[in-house]
Amino acid sequence: MSGPVLVIELAEAVPHAAIQRLRDLLVRSSARFEEKRVGEYDLNIHVESLGISETGGVDGSRPVLVSVMGPGIGDESVFEAEHADEVDQESLIGFTPTHAVNVVAFCNRPVDHVVTALVTAAVIDVIGGVVNAELREDQVPMVVGLPGVIATTTGPRPAAYGSAEFLRAWAQQPSFRLLK
């Protein structure tokens, strides 16, 4: 069963030193850590390392994939395919993404949605960037007023673009739920 996905849009390649800091953060936060390649990590995150105490009765170690991608790192074709039909992001966030980081949960329980948001926020704290969070139409009004929101879009594919602060604020909302 697959879970929610968030994408961090980046204006440039991630420097090697920042990838090392990201790796160190993920190692410290994980019960299991596997480096598939530089910038791609398959792990089980300790939920308590994110400040989550309520797991809904599931294991406190949740499976997540963190993958840096774009020219020179990761699967460039995946990056290109994911960005081929995007709206003009420069007008929304101030740059056209050249690289991205996908944060993917492998389970779909409510705790996995919170873990995905908080891991993504922690990654942004280390490497920067702007999260691109797809929304349901009814979620747009809820996220518009949250701190750290840079832009929102409506229409066939609503989305919110924001900071780590936005993700942390959104994850605290009673009706919080990411799209899969």
Buried (B, 14 or more C-beta within 10 A) or exposed (E): EEBBBBBBBBBEBBEEEBBEBBBEBBEEBBBEBEEEEEBBBBBBBBBEBBEBEEBEEEEBBBBBBBBBBBEEBBEEEBBEEBBEEBEEBEEBBEBEBBBBBBBBBBBBBEBBBBBBBBBBBBBBBBBBBBBBBBBEEEBBEBBEEBEBBBBBBEEEEBBBBBBBBBBBBBBEEEEBBBBE
